[in-house]
Amino acid sequence: MTFALLMESLGIAPNASLHGYTIDSMLEMLHWFMLILFVGWGSFYFYTLWRFQHKKSPKANYVGTTSHLPTKLEGGVLVLEIVLLMAFAAPIWANRIDQFPSGPDVTHLAAVGQQFFWNFHYTGPDGKFGHRDIKLVSASNQLGLDRNDADAADDLTAIGEMHLPVNKPCIVDVRSKDVIHDFCIPNMRVAQDAIPGSVIPLWFIPVKTGTYEIVCAQLCGNNHSGMKATLVVESEADYQKWFDETAKLSGARVVEGEPVAPASSSAAGFVANH
């Protein structure tokens, strides 16, 4: 299902992810369903105002209606809601939490929220996150990345800008350094609370190149409304170019897709594209 005529007319952010089409289609059905209910119950309401006005019913009827039609209609609405929940909503949710992608094409990174911006941490070609230490956190090393750790040799960090290759799955580990945030990319149809002390993954496949807004969807303080970042979805070649250039600038040494040595301590915590 890929129809979303009503959703587009309501000004919903255009979808740019593979799974977003199913979500939009489900929301489309729900809106049409609610529109039908609104028209139906609204019509019935105005009918009762006309039918039982004082001129037509000067004397109160203490028996009321004896028809079972309202009960049958309410039962039908209940059945339809159960069908929507079990046949559409539940399978979509199960797909999001039970079927995480795997393999060499998956881009794995972490999104770490803090008042009031987003940090991004990429694993690099080795597929491993480097060691982080709270004692190393500084203005130039917001994540406390230990560049002396071998697993951190090819790791990249960035503030406010996240890059992904188009048509390839990504897994984002959502975290927080301080209070509860919510990592939300409306165009990708994903959102996940960032809870201190927890690592909660989400995944999606971007299918359209472009620049998209990342926001915090959880009230997190005075500057909550300004807690935004940018997602850049680009071709594989452009993404690889960005990755390689950022690796060189950050001190991460990578040759033919493999890290060859830990980065120097002088380059620790370099923040790219801020």
C-alpha positions, 0 to 999 in steps of 0.5 A: 500500500502506497496511497496517502492522498489525504496525508499529503493534503494535511501537510504531513512531511513527505516520506523518504524511507522504505517502511514509511509508505506502510505507515502512511497508508495505515494513517491514511486508512485511519483518517478516512475511517475517522472522517466516515465516523465524523460524518455518520455520527454528526449526521445522526446528532443533527437528525436527533435534534430535528427528530426530537425537537419540542414541537414534535415531542412535547411529551417526554418518552420514558421508554426511548428507542427499542432499536438495536441498530446503534448497538450493532453499529458500535459493534461494527466500529469495534470490530473494524478497530480490532482489524486495523490494530491486528492486521496493520498496526501490530505487523508494522510494529513487529517489523520495526522491533523484531527484524533488524537488518544485518550484513556489511551494507548496514551503517551503524552509528549512535545518536547521543542527545544532550541539552541542546544538540545531537552528537553522532558516533560512527563505528568505522570500517571495523564495525566496533564502537570505541571506548568512551570515558566520562573523564575524557568529555570536554568541549572538543570531545563531547562523547569522551571518545578514547582515541588510544583505544584500538577500536576507536581508531576509525571512529568518527564523531560529529555534532549536528549533522548525520550522513547516510548512503541512500537505499542502504539500511542503517541502525541508530543506537539512541542514547542520552547524556543528561535528561530524556530526549526523543530522537525524531526524523519526521521524513523517515517516520522514526522516533525513539526516546533517548533515556539516560543509561539506556541504549535503544536501537532503531533502524530504517532505510532512506530511499530519497537523497536530500537534507532532512531535519532531525528534532527532539520530540520530548520536552527537555528544557528551556531550549528544547525547540532549538535542539535540531540537527540535519540528516544528509542522505546522499549517494554511496560515492558521496557518502564514502567521500564524506566519510574518508575526508572526515576520517583524515581530518579527525585523525582516524587512519583508515587504509582500504577499509581497515583501520591501521593505527589508533588516532593520535591523542592530539586529534582526540574528539575532533568534531566534524561538520559542526 
